[in-house]
Amino acid sequence: MLQIVKNNFWLIDFSISAAILCIILLLYYKKYISNFVWLLFWAGVLTGFIWELTLTIIDALNLADIFVFNLQPPVHCIFIIISHSIWDGGLFIIGVAIIYIFLKKPHFRSFKLSEIILLIIWGQLQSFIIEIVSIQSSGWMYNPLWWNPVLFSIKDKPVTLLPQFIWLIACFVFYHFAIIINKRLHKNLN
């Protein structure tokens, strides 16, 4: 299975992004998701875009050697930034779905510790999974640096702190956006 991912890493990566976008568009236009969830998806894309763009610029300008690409991307980095931002939006929406499934209504009306904790747990879990799959399939990995220490290694490949830290902060940013969006939508209904 891992060999299939290795042989088709970028195709799989970009296909998942395209599938996420198509599924969200279809669900929205068929009215299976609310305007709130639609806006949350784009808030997640924007949140992801901020760190995807920032890290890519820092890496491209050689301010810090953040990424190691074992398989050179077949496209310009802006395509990767957009693609991974769409991934991020989809991952945030899965976090929203987890909150909807496991917590009682109302959701995202005001700060609830239980909501942010579930979002953080999901953010950390999926971040570990995605990084581990990427480094084990020889896609890309984060370069260990003094400010990006190795948390642990798998087959001599490092899993580092930076993506975990980014997702921790991003969950708070996204959650804040979610509460603001929800309040504005409810204000406009009244």
VENUR-V376985 format. One record per helix or strand of 2 or more residues. SS is the DSSP state (H for helix, E for strand). FROM is the first residue (numbers start at 1). LEN is the number of residues. If there is no record, write none. Layout:
SS;FROM;LEN + SS;FROM;LEN
This chain:
H;2;6 + H;9;21 + H;35;26 + E;67;3 + H;77;26 + H;113;24 + E;140;3 + E;150;5 + E;157;4 + H;161;29
